[in-house]
Amino acid sequence: MTLQAFNPATGEPGETWPRMSRAEVLTVAAAVDEAFQQWRQLTVAERVPHFRRLAAVLRDNRDRWALTITSEMGKPLSESRDEIEKCAWLCEVYADNAEQWLADQQVAADGLSHTVVFQPLGVIFSIMPWNYPFWQALRFAVPGLMVGNTSLLKHASNVTGCAFAIEEAFRLAGFPPDVFRTILPDYDTVAALINDDRIQGVSLTGSTAVGRHVGGLAGQALNKVVLELGGSDPFVVLADADLDFTVRGAVQGRMLTAGQSCIASKRFIVVQEVADEFAARFAARMEALVVGDPLLPETQVGALVNESALVELEAQLAQSVAQGAEVLCGGQRLPGPGCFFAPTVVKGVRPGMRLADEEVFGPIAPVLTVADEDEAVALANSSEFGLGGSVWTADLVRGERIARLIESGTVFVNSITKSDPRMPFGGVKNSGLGRELGRYGLLEFVNVKGVNVYRHGG
């Protein structure tokens, strides 16, 4: 079987790659396991320079690899460049902090000394999505490699060019051969690989359904697993919020990667006192966005990933409108080649409508009106998801209090939800389990070992 890339902004075919056979995949896995035996012997201090070189390689090749991102998944070139830069920053954050984050810890107990040490597990297998093809893969790989693990990447098939570009980045940065490798397996081979004795952990970013399946396979194999799954992040607007500031945040939070992000703001929960004005200002700014060729500098919104994404958005919108929701702007796919959907704001959305109950992976923003902050928190927490969220208010104490009540892995006050390599990132409920980024992400795929020393003799 051959993998075929398509440019979602033009519909034109791109590069092709042959699927790997099971034997080829297992041969690569064996090489990555062998590389682990040497890589694990380096100290953290000895690994750190590799990551500083990787940051430099990413910046040196930013424009070339940003073009690969854009041509494979359709986001504006400016966003692709920013993604590469964020990956370089990720490398530097771990290079700056890993020795401290992985330092031995002394514990007082009943012997002479009790030390907690953090040691690598082995080969970690990652299954990654297309929407942030460099960031998602490196967000997993960099901390895993820093602790001394080695890495296998199975990327989304439509960003295979990005997958091999990431492998090239590690090679150009001087990492030992086979410390990081890309594979192109079929689904049956993925299952066999998870069950292979050389695999010691699995990390997946994807849908909740796929996460349940992969998590089940990893559990059967007794492999550690981290799952970052879907989200329907609440964007809670209180009556005292500065609406100009808040609406700017709403547009940014909804429209990065054309709304195709797990942590995009997806449910705009607004108290009744300011709901109509917020919706009107939001619609005006969304309608003014420039949608089009992602290679042009003036473009603010690029293409959706494929035709299926357009069809799903149309169905979610149509069902909600049929139940009484009102489209304030947009509401339809755009003509011409490529997969484009107009930035859309919908008010009058209520629970029971698909726009409220499901993850909406594209540029549609549903506005839900509530009476007060208590109802806002209850509605925010009514979702099956719990990945991120935000609260917008002039009262910072009030904002933090409400943020603590929202059931999600991360909540921001007066900022869009975003991932930061210095802070833990992940979800609760059907948004997954485990953490990435920060010190907590660094410790997900390690052996937390207790070393206990007692006096010899009587």
N, C-alpha and C positions, 0 to 999 in steps of 0.2 A: 504494500500500500504506500502511496505517495502523499505527503503533506503539501498542500498548495496554499500559499499566502495570497490574500486579496486585499487591495487597498480600499477600505470602506468609504473613502471620500470620492473615489472615482469608479469603483467596481472593477478596476483592472487587475488581472492576475499578477502575482509577484513570483518570488523564488519558490522552488520546490525542493523537498528533501525526502529521502526514502525512510519509511519506518524501520526501526531496528528490530531484528529478530530477538526472541527471548535469549538465545545463546549470546548474541552480541551485547545485550543489556547486562547479563550476568557476568560477562567478561569485564565490562567496565566496572561493575560493582566490585569485582574481585580486585581490580587495580586500585580503586579508591580505598578499599579496605587495607591493601598493602601499603598505600601511601600514609594511612593513619598510623601505622606502626612506627614510622619515622617522625611524622609531624607532631605526634603526642609527646615526643621526648624533648621538644623545644620548651624552654620556659616562656612565660607570657612576654617577658621583656624581649626575648629573641623573636617572637612572632610580630610584635608591634611594628617594626619597620616595614614589613610587608604591607600592612594596611595603610601606612602613610604613602607608600609608593602607589598603592591601588587608588587612593584619592587623587593623586597627581595624574595617573593614567586616565581616570574618568574625566577629569577636567580637560586634559589634552585632546581627548577624543569626543568631547561633548557634542559638537555640531554633527559629527558623522553618526554617532549613535542616536542622537535626538531625531535625526531624519529617519532612522530605522524604526524607532518607536512610532512616529507619526504615520509613516507609510503602512505600518502593519495594523495599528488600532485606531487611528483617526484623530487623536487629540491635536490641538494647535501646537505648532513647532515651539512656541515660547514655553508652553507647559512642559513639553518634552525636555527642553533644555533645563528647566527648573528641576525636573525629576532627576536628571543626571547630577546636578549640583547638590541636591539633597543627599544623594547616595555618597558623594564625596565627603560631605559633612558627617554622615553616619560613620564612615571609616575613621574620621578624625576623632569623633566623640569616643569611640571604643579604644582607639589608640591612646587617647589622653587618660582614660579612666579604668581600663581593664585591669591593670595591676592592682589598683586599690580595690576594685569590686571583687576580684578573685583572691584577695589576700587571705591567708589562713586566719582562722578565728580561734582564740583561746577561750575555753569554757572551764569554770570552776566546778569540779566534781570530787570524787573520793580518792583519786589516784595522784601520782606525781604531776602528770600533765594530761590534758584532754584537748585535742585540737580538731577542729573541723576543717577539712581540706576539700577543694573542689577540683575534680578530675574529669577528663573527657570520657565519653561513652563509646564513641566509634563512628561508624558511618551513619549520618542522618539524611533521610530521604525527604525531599520537599516537593510538593505538588502546588504549583502557583498559577494565578490567573493572569489575564491579559490587560487589565485596566491600568495598572502601574507596573509595566513589565520589568523594568530595572529595579525600582524601589522594592516591590514585593519580594523579589528573589534575593536581593542583597540584604534586606531587612532581616531575613532568616539566616542567610549564609554568613554574614560578617560576624555576628556574635558566636555562632556555632563554631566557626573556624578559629576565632580568637581563643576559645577555651581549649582547643586542641582536637576537636572533631574534624572529620572530613565530610564532604557534601556531594550528594547526587541531586540534580535538578530535573524534574519533569515539568516543563512549562506548558502553558496553554498552546495548543497547536497553531493558532493564528499568529503567535509571536515567536515562532521558532528562530527567526533571524535575531531577535533580541536575546534569546537563550544562548545562542552560540557567540554573540557579541560579549555577553557576560563572561563566558568561558575564556574568550580571548583577553578580556580585561585582566583576569587573574594570571594568565600566561604572561602578558606584557609587564605585569607588576612583579614578576619573578617568583611567584609562588611555585613550590615544587610540583612536578607533574602529577596529575591525578588527585590533587587535593580537592579540587572542584571540577566536576564533570557534568555535562548535559547529556541526557538520554532521550530517545524518542520511542517509548514503548507503546504497545496497545494496552487496552484495559486489562486483559487477562494477565499480561506480564506485570502490570502495576501490582495486581493482587499477589502474584507469585513473589515479587520483590519485597513487598511488605512482610511476607512470611519467611524471607530468607534470613538465615542466622547472622549474616553480615550486617544487616540493618538493625540499628539500636534505637532508632527514634524516627518519628514521622511528623512533619509539619505541613499543614494544608491551609491555604486560603481559598475559599470558594463558597458555594451555596450550602445552606443547611442540610439539604438532602444528601449532597455528596459528602459533607462532613460526617453525617451519621454513618454512611457506608464505610468511609475510610477509617473513621474512629473504631468501628466494629472490627474491621480487619486488623487494625493495630492492636486492639484489645486481645483478640484471639492469639496474636503472636507475642503478647506481653511486651509490646514496645511502648515506650513513652510517646505521647502524642500531644501536639498543640494544634488547636483548630481556631482559625479566625474566619467567621462565617458571615451570614447576611446581617443587615442592619436596617432599621427604619427610624433613624435618629430624630428625636424631638427637638424642635427649635422653639423654645418657650419665650413669648414676648409679654412682659408685664406692662401695666398702664403707664409707669413712669419712665419707660425706655425712650431714649432719643431716637425718634423714628428714622431720621435720615441716616444716622450711624447704623441702626439696626437693619434697615433695608439694604444698605450696602453689604453688610455681613450676610444677609439672607441670599442675595444674588450670588455672592462668592461661594457660600457654603453649599448652595444647590447646584451650581453650574460648573465647578471644576470637573474636567474630563466629561463634559456634557452631561453631568449628573450621574455618571456611571462609576460611582464610588461607594464602597460599603459604608463609609463614614460621612457621606454627603448628608446634609440636612434634608430630611424627607417628609417630615410632618411639622407644619408651621402652626403651632398651638398658641393662639393669641387671645388675650382677655377682651371681652366684648367692648369695653370702653374705647379701644383703639383699633379694633379688628377691621372695620371698613376702611379707615384711613391707611392702615398698614397694607391691606390687600391692594388698594388703588396705587399707592406709591410703588409697591413691589411689582405690580403688573407693568407700570410705566417703565421702570428700569429694565425689566426682563425683555420687554418688547423692543427696547433700544439696542439690545445686544447684536453684534455683527456675527452672523452665522455664515459659514462658507468654507472655502478652501483652507485647510489647516496650515498650508505652507505660506500663506500670505500674512504679513505682519499685522494687518488690521483685524484679522479674524479673532474673535473672542470665544466662539463656540464651534467646535469641530464636528466630526461625524460620529454617529453611533456605530457600534462595532459591526452590525450586520442587519440584514432584512428581518430576521426573527426578532431582534430587539424592537424594531419599529412596530411590528405586528402586535407584540405584547403590550407596548405602550398604548397603542390605539384601542386595544381591547379593555385595558384597565380604565382608560378615560371614558370610553363609550358607556361602560357599565355604571360608572359614577354619575355621569351626566343624566343617564336614564333614570337614576334615582333622585335627581334633583340638584346635583352640583352645577355650578355656573362657571363657564370658561370666561375669564377676563382678558386673556391675551393668548395668542398661539392656538394650540389645540389640533395641529395637523402636521403631517409630514410635509417636507418642502420638495418642490419639483426638481427635476434634473437628475443627473447621475449621482450615485452615492447615497448614503443612508443618513439623511438629515431630518431632524424634527424641530419644529419651532419652539423656542422657550415659552413655557406655558404656566400660567397661574390660574388656579381653580379655587373658588370660594364656595362656601356652603357644603363643604365636605364633612361627613359624619361617619362614625363607626358603622360598619356594615357595608360601606362602599369599598371597592378594591383599592382605591387610592389611599384609604386610611388604614386598611388592614394588611396590605401586602407591601413588600419591598418594591419601590418604584425605581427602576434602574434607568434613569434617563431624565431629560429636562422638563419634568412636570412637577410643579410645586403646589400641593394641596394646602389650603388654609382652613383650619378648624377653629371655631370660635367657642370659648369657654367663659363662664361667669366670673371666675376668680382664680387665684393661684392654687387653691386646694383642688379644684376641678382640673386645672392644668396639669398638676402632678399626677393625679389619678389617670388622666388620659395618656400622659406620657408613659406611664407604667403599665398601661393596658396592653401594650404590644407584646407579641411573642419574642421580640428581639430586645437586646440590651447591649449594644456596642458602644455608642457615643451619645452625646446630647449637648445642648447649650441652653443657657438662661440669659436673658437680656433685660437689664434693669439698671437704674441709676443707683440703687441701694446695694452696695457690695455685700454687706452683711446678710441682707435678705437673699441676695443671689446665691451666696455660698450655702446658706441654709437650705434653699430649694435644691441646689445641685446635689447636696448630700442625700436628698430624698429620692432622687431619680435613679432607677435601677438600670445601671449600665456600667461598663468598664471604665469609662472616662467621661467627665462632664466639664464643660468650660463655661465660665461666666463672662459674658461680653466678648466672646470670640467664637469663631466657627470651630467645630471639632477637627482636630488635626493630630497627626502622629509626630512625635518628637523623640529622637534617639536618646534623650536624657530621661524620658518618662516611660513607665510601663504602658503597654497598649494591648487591649484584648477585650473580650466580651463576656457577658453572662447570659443566662437563659439560652435561647436558640441561636445566639450570636457566637457561641463557641466556648472554649475553655483553654486555660493556660495563658501565658503572657509573652509578648515580644517586646523588644527594646528596653532600654535602661538596664539597671542591674538585675531586675527580676527576669527580663528576657534572657540575659546572659546565663542565668542559673537554671533555665528550664531543661537543657540537655547536658547536665553534668551529674556525676556521681558525688553526692554530698556525703562524704566519708568521715566517720569519726575515728581518730587515731588516739588510743588510750594507753598510757604508760603507767605501770605500777612498779613498786619497789620489788626487787628480787630477794627471795629468802624470807626468813622469819623476822 
